[in-house]
Amino acid sequence: MAVPKCKVSKARRDTRRSNVWKLEVPGLTKCPNCGKFTTSHRACKSCGFYKGREVIAVKAD
């Protein structure tokens, strides 16, 4: 059976369990077509463009 060799302190245990290493905000870039912020490598939700061409038909308000 797996048995701990020595006690792990509360600080070390909690540091391991914490989410300190994760990014707080995903990488956002400006859309070259409309200028709104969008996630990288995804089509823009506001204009529907990706890599300079329209891939999603977006309804105009």
Buried (B, 14 or more C-beta within 10 A) or exposed (E): EEEEEEEEEEEEEEEEEEEEEEEEEEEEEEBEBBEEEBEEEEBBEEBBBBEEEEEEEBEEE
